[in-house]
């Protein structure tokens, strides 16, 4: 008998009929002879509905207390666990629900984005041993003092992976609305192939490059505790992608996938003196404006004067510019700011890159042949990222996907 | 500094604007130098909304598991406590919310109608001592093992009264949509007067006679633990009615109030042998059919044959008849069933009745003068109830109200 932890997201439990579908899948897994812990999210739309009521109650210009926001948002998953357990019981199964607090998920006290500090799975084990299916609320926990907390974005995935670690599950399945992790976005590259497996680090790099299968924190947690998990669709029974520790054989694959991120913008500060503290004087104000910076590129200077470029989401560009304007004068005479949107980022990811030379050269050559101009380049140990004009991103992605032999067949 | 427990029902917190009104009232009470614990119900309509989703999820003909129904329904009050605390905080106060479980309200394990077994108010005291207003979820608790339970109908009133007892509150205020307890329903008797005070037993008799200010179980709990509480309106600042233990001076008032209950039906079993066990053979099947019986009248028999009459809600009449049909033959030859709806019940209630003779005579004489025919009579120590034709109930109520001098002045 295996112990399986499953996770179903908000779309999968978005209405009563979908909850019944999820109940059937859970029952099938249980009927196949497994113990099952199913983590569920709030029904799609529920969290936004609650946030809107909170805004009405607090009034214009006031932020709801974060402690109370957690009490409010936690009702979303509590509703789903009750409904899912009811559905299973109505179909003849035996399910019981647990809130995060009841399941022994202890967190720190940072409301709305708490971190799991400890899990005491004795109640989960007790209920499983009695023959129950356990339906567990994702996204939530409680502090040591008993306050209700929520885990922030991607919190339900994290609940599933952390609980899988705590109960030493044989398998963790993350059900979502895609079939798994693909070599590239199939809407852009039609012959993109679903991967059978991928290493934690590869998925992390792909996630940070625009492939939004999962939040990085859940993948990092799984990596830290060695939890293998499968990403698969709740809409069909196709096998998904197994996310796991790196193996020797994985290195034979040079490039695992290509990810792309649109709607980027580039800011360049030109004529900056190449002096200690310059970078912090630029990026300090941008961070204070809550703008998330992605790539940063600075070239070696020859004359003591250099240019610093970085990318941000297009939606944040105006805020970044506004934050930087007061700083320009302080940076010296002749310092100027150039901003440009309409750019996109293309990344190739693969742990095989470490042991294979020439990946960057091959990528740049491929893009050149396809007539795509490279604007910025940034690399990590297992990733090469470039920015190109947004109008050329599809051409670029197709060319690179083909050049590295990623197509299915 | 006084410690005040307040309770606001579902209508009082029915939308964001009403929640803000409740928040203002709580803040005013706090600003007057009191410690405040405010018990809130689910927003009006929310419980029904949840029950409907549950029905969709379980499907036709299936009842949701009661354990899970409690998990689901408890989200209703959890939503309100968070929103109410947010509203207070946004107005500059300092409020924290507690679910029933967090507040130490322990119950037995009878889901959907649990009874409070114990309250450990240490967390409530700790939060109050820190200067917080405590917003407490009504209607819910947890078992010793940590399962979520709900208290059933009138549960939020019960939470308020039980918590007032546990923290030894100086005052408990039940805010509702009426100004207090009246000598009679003002829609029927326009000169009905709001009572300044009423004894627990009087309110209990009035509640069981159709004056639906509060569920009997909350009043019984208050009586048992000596919790004085005030019933008052959340829509204005009028003083309400104080419900308290009986005092000597109360006895000088013969009749406290008149209550009426419409939509009653009467069942008479005629020609029944006056033998041991007959009553249980009649009322056993009716109880099994979940029909609640109100008045029961049986006269002394002279010939070994008697008639037994009882009243039920009109809506339950068909079910009561169906349950009794198979029994009639067993009760002997000549036994027949007569059923009649279109009747109503009129009760006069007052602890002064104990020490004043002639109340019944005065009531019957008054009804006779008003031309109202009495069908059945039933009395308790502090109540006289009669049934009359429903078409005559208003005439009857006005006449009795006037005869006992209850009108305002």
Boltz contact constraints between the chains, C-beta under 6 A:
constraints:
  - contact:
      token1: [A, 16]
      token2: [B, 56]
      max_distance: 6.0
  - contact:
      token1: [A, 16]
      token2: [B, 57]
      max_distance: 6.0
  - contact:
      token1: [A, 19]
      token2: [B, 57]
      max_distance: 6.0
  - contact:
      token1: [A, 54]
      token2: [B, 86]
      max_distance: 6.0
  - contact:
      token1: [A, 56]
      token2: [B, 16]
      max_distance: 6.0
  - contact:
      token1: [A, 57]
      token2: [B, 16]
      max_distance: 6.0
  - contact:
      token1: [A, 57]
      token2: [B, 19]
      max_distance: 6.0
  - contact:
      token1: [A, 57]
      token2: [B, 83]
      max_distance: 6.0
  - contact:
      token1: [A, 57]
      token2: [B, 86]
      max_distance: 6.0
  - contact:
      token1: [A, 57]
      token2: [B, 87]
      max_distance: 6.0
  - contact:
      token1: [A, 58]
      token2: [B, 86]
      max_distance: 6.0
  - contact:
      token1: [A, 58]
      token2: [B, 90]
      max_distance: 6.0
  - contact:
      token1: [A, 59]
      token2: [B, 90]
      max_distance: 6.0
  - contact:
      token1: [A, 62]
      token2: [B, 90]
      max_distance: 6.0
  - contact:
      token1: [A, 64]
      token2: [B, 86]
      max_distance: 6.0
  - contact:
      token1: [A, 65]
      token2: [B, 86]
      max_distance: 6.0
  - contact:
      token1: [A, 65]
      token2: [B, 89]
      max_distance: 6.0
  - contact:
      token1: [A, 68]
      token2: [B, 82]
      max_distance: 6.0
  - contact:
      token1: [A, 68]
      token2: [B, 85]
      max_distance: 6.0
  - contact:
      token1: [A, 68]
      token2: [B, 86]
      max_distance: 6.0
  - contact:
      token1: [A, 68]
      token2: [B, 97]
      max_distance: 6.0
  - contact:
      token1: [A, 71]
      token2: [B, 82]
      max_distance: 6.0
  - contact:
      token1: [A, 71]
      token2: [B, 97]
      max_distance: 6.0
  - contact:
      token1: [A, 72]
      token2: [B, 82]
      max_distance: 6.0
  - contact:
      token1: [A, 75]
      token2: [B, 75]
      max_distance: 6.0
  - contact:
      token1: [A, 75]
      token2: [B, 78]
      max_distance: 6.0
  - contact:
      token1: [A, 75]
      token2: [B, 79]
      max_distance: 6.0
  - contact:
      token1: [A, 78]
      token2: [B, 75]
      max_distance: 6.0
  - contact:
      token1: [A, 79]
      token2: [B, 75]
      max_distance: 6.0
  - contact:
      token1: [A, 82]
      token2: [B, 68]
      max_distance: 6.0
  - contact:
      token1: [A, 82]
      token2: [B, 71]
      max_distance: 6.0
  - contact:
      token1: [A, 82]
      token2: [B, 72]
      max_distance: 6.0
  - contact:
      token1: [A, 83]
      token2: [B, 57]
      max_distance: 6.0
  - contact:
      token1: [A, 85]
      token2: [B, 68]
      max_distance: 6.0
  - contact:
      token1: [A, 86]
      token2: [B, 54]
      max_distance: 6.0
  - contact:
      token1: [A, 86]
      token2: [B, 57]
      max_distance: 6.0
  - contact:
      token1: [A, 86]
      token2: [B, 58]
      max_distance: 6.0
  - contact:
      token1: [A, 86]
      token2: [B, 64]
      max_distance: 6.0
  - contact:
      token1: [A, 86]
      token2: [B, 65]
      max_distance: 6.0
  - contact:
      token1: [A, 86]
      token2: [B, 68]
      max_distance: 6.0
  - contact:
      token1: [A, 87]
      token2: [B, 57]
      max_distance: 6.0
  - contact:
      token1: [A, 89]
      token2: [B, 65]
      max_distance: 6.0
  - contact:
      token1: [A, 90]
      token2: [B, 58]
      max_distance: 6.0
  - contact:
      token1: [A, 90]
      token2: [B, 59]
      max_distance: 6.0
  - contact:
      token1: [A, 90]
      token2: [B, 62]
      max_distance: 6.0
  - contact:
      token1: [A, 97]
      token2: [B, 68]
      max_distance: 6.0
  - contact:
      token1: [A, 97]
      token2: [B, 71]
      max_distance: 6.0
  - contact:
      token1: [A, 102]
      token2: [B, 146]
      max_distance: 6.0
  - contact:
      token1: [A, 146]
      token2: [B, 102]
      max_distance: 6.0
